[in-house]
Amino acid sequence: TVMGMMILITALGRALASHPKILLLDEPLSSLDEETREQMMSILGSLRQHGDVTVLHVTHNPREAAQLGDVVLRLEKGVVQPLR
C-alpha cells in the first residue's frame, strides 16, 4: 500500500539522517504488497549503488536477496553459508 511505503520511506530517511556506516534492515519489505515491494526494492537498489552505507538486509525472500545483495548468505541450523 502507499501508506506502508510512506512509513518505510520515512523510517529509512530517519535512519539515514545520522549518516550511519551500517544499516540493519530486518524484513523491511515483508508486509508490503507486490507493487509496493517492487517500488521499495528500486529505492533500496539505488541506496546500494549510490549510498555511502553498508546495508545488512535480512529476508526470507530469495528474490529480494538476489536482487539487492552483493553478498548473499544463508543461515541454516545455526551455520552461515555463502550462496554467492
Disulfide bonds with the S-S distance in Angstrom:
none
